[in-house]
């Protein structure tokens, strides 16, 4: 009986230990700043969705990640250096694919070979409804922001939107759309993996920058933003 009770206690202790480890696996260490980039709660892999796309972005599937960089580089060279328009290149690529598939099918029939079965690509109603619902929520949020800016309700939001649009205008004057898309693709494939390897250092630096920015923003908020009217004046009839 004593041995059984000791084993039970050990088992309960191990279970509690596992729970404690699981509950604290994503908490900041004592030497870290306590801040997490973009306010994430879990690991980097879970923040990216935890699926195959996260594996590619974190270079857990190195060949696929490297292939994505190669494809993005070749596409950028085609669009930027060839001098052809986007519509022309897409039409040429689709034309080549259609001709090759048609010739392959007829060649297999001529040689009495069986064609490989292709999976049917069908969009289910559930997928379309989920995509439409997600798109509707984002559009409604943008419309709500535009409504508040138009009525002058939120000067902080107005200031942020103006700064973001100005930055986009400045960046767009130096780079074309395809170059920006290429840079964004390379950054999305490389930065998450680099951040995952240097997570504590980046979070520590981010915490310091966040504290300094919060101090300056508080000064500007108390001195400027709080003195500005936030609500639209009510009508006399109301």
Residue pairs with C-beta under 8 A, 6 or more apart in sequence:
26 41
26 42
26 43
28 34
28 35
28 36
28 203
29 200
31 200
31 204
32 200
32 203
32 204
32 207
33 203
33 204
33 206
33 207
33 208
34 207
35 203
35 206
35 207
35 210
36 203
37 195
37 202
37 203
37 206
38 47
40 47
44 58
44 192
44 195
44 196
44 199
45 54
45 55
45 58
45 196
46 54
48 54
48 57
48 58
48 192
52 61
54 60
55 61
55 64
56 64
56 65
56 68
56 189
57 65
57 188
57 189
57 192
57 193
58 192
58 193
58 196
59 65
59 193
65 189
65 193
68 185
68 189
69 185
69 186
69 189
72 182
72 185
72 186
72 189
73 182
75 182
76 178
76 179
76 181
76 182
78 84
78 89
79 86
79 89
79 178
80 176
80 178
80 179
82 89
84 92
86 178
105 115
108 114
108 115
145 157
145 161
148 154
148 157
149 157
149 158
149 161
151 232
152 158
152 229
152 232
153 230
153 231
153 232
154 230
155 225
155 228
155 230
156 225
171 180
172 180
175 183
195 202
